Amino acid sequence: MSEKPNKIEFKILDYKRLENDFVSFELEDGTVVKVKVDLDRVGKAANYKNPDGTPHYAISTAVKLSIIPSDKKFLVERKSVTGTSTHPPGQMFS
């Protein structure tokens, strides 16, 4: 019987999306919730297999939520918008 390695080496795998980016849900108040599951990183073990002999993968995922209110409006603090002036248009300042 072979010994298990102290460190498992993974080969990073590229991937492509096969279906839609988002799954969308409409709430009874008209709000739309979009959910996107994405892969951050996928690796396949080069020097280790599962006990049943199948390949061993390390998969890191991320979930992104997008909530769109029925009126499609949102607020942003003025100071968080870059490139905005604190002076009204046309006003001279020194």
C-alpha positions as CSV (number, residue, x, y, z in Angstrom):
1,M,0.0,0.0,0.0
2,S,1.4,3.4,-0.9
3,E,1.7,6.2,1.5
4,K,-0.3,9.4,1.2
5,P,1.8,12.4,0.2
6,N,2.3,15.1,2.8
7,K,1.4,17.8,0.3
8,I,-1.0,17.4,-2.6
9,E,0.1,19.1,-5.8
10,F,-2.7,20.6,-7.9
11,K,-2.7,21.6,-11.6
12,I,-4.9,24.7,-12.1
13,L,-7.6,24.0,-14.7
14,D,-9.2,26.6,-17.1
15,Y,-13.0,26.5,-17.4
16,K,-15.8,27.9,-19.5
17,R,-19.4,28.7,-18.5
18,L,-21.9,26.4,-20.2
19,E,-25.1,28.1,-19.3
20,N,-26.6,31.5,-18.4
21,D,-24.7,33.8,-16.1
22,F,-27.6,34.4,-13.6
23,V,-30.6,32.6,-12.2
24,S,-33.2,35.2,-11.7
25,F,-36.1,35.3,-9.2
26,E,-39.0,37.8,-9.0
27,L,-40.3,38.6,-5.5
28,E,-44.0,39.4,-5.0
29,D,-43.1,43.1,-4.5
30,G,-41.6,43.2,-8.0
31,T,-38.0,43.1,-6.8
32,V,-35.7,40.9,-9.0
33,V,-33.0,38.9,-7.3
34,K,-30.2,37.6,-9.6
35,V,-27.9,35.0,-8.3
36,K,-24.6,34.1,-10.1
37,V,-22.3,31.3,-9.0
38,D,-18.8,31.5,-10.3
39,L,-15.6,29.5,-10.0
40,D,-12.7,31.3,-8.5
41,R,-10.1,28.6,-9.0
42,V,-10.2,24.9,-10.0
43,G,-7.4,22.5,-9.5
44,K,-7.0,18.7,-10.1
45,A,-4.6,16.8,-7.9
46,A,-1.5,15.6,-9.7
47,N,-0.2,13.3,-7.0
48,Y,-3.3,12.1,-5.2
49,K,-6.6,10.3,-6.0
50,N,-9.8,9.8,-4.0
51,P,-10.0,6.4,-2.2
52,D,-12.2,5.0,-5.0
53,G,-9.6,6.0,-7.6
54,T,-11.4,9.0,-9.1
55,P,-9.6,12.3,-9.5
56,H,-9.4,14.7,-6.6
57,Y,-10.4,18.3,-7.3
58,A,-10.1,21.5,-5.2
59,I,-12.8,24.0,-6.2
60,S,-13.2,27.5,-4.9
61,T,-16.5,29.2,-5.6
62,A,-18.1,32.7,-5.3
63,V,-21.7,33.7,-5.2
64,K,-22.8,37.1,-6.4
65,L,-26.2,38.6,-5.6
66,S,-27.7,41.4,-7.6
67,I,-30.9,42.9,-6.2
68,I,-32.9,45.2,-8.6
69,P,-35.8,47.0,-6.9
70,S,-39.1,47.2,-8.8
71,D,-38.6,51.0,-9.3
72,K,-35.1,50.3,-10.5
73,K,-33.7,53.2,-8.4
74,F,-30.8,53.3,-5.9
75,L,-28.9,55.9,-3.9
76,V,-25.2,56.6,-3.7
77,E,-23.5,59.0,-1.3
78,R,-22.3,62.1,-3.2
79,K,-18.8,61.8,-1.7
80,S,-18.4,58.3,-3.1
81,V,-18.8,59.4,-6.7
82,T,-15.4,60.3,-8.2
83,G,-15.0,63.3,-10.5
84,T,-17.9,65.3,-8.9
85,S,-17.5,68.9,-8.1
86,T,-18.7,70.4,-4.7
87,H,-19.5,73.6,-6.6
88,P,-22.6,74.1,-8.8
89,P,-21.9,74.2,-12.6
90,G,-20.8,77.7,-13.8
91,Q,-19.8,78.9,-10.3
92,M,-16.4,80.5,-10.2
93,F,-14.1,79.6,-7.2
94,S,-10.6,80.5,-6.3
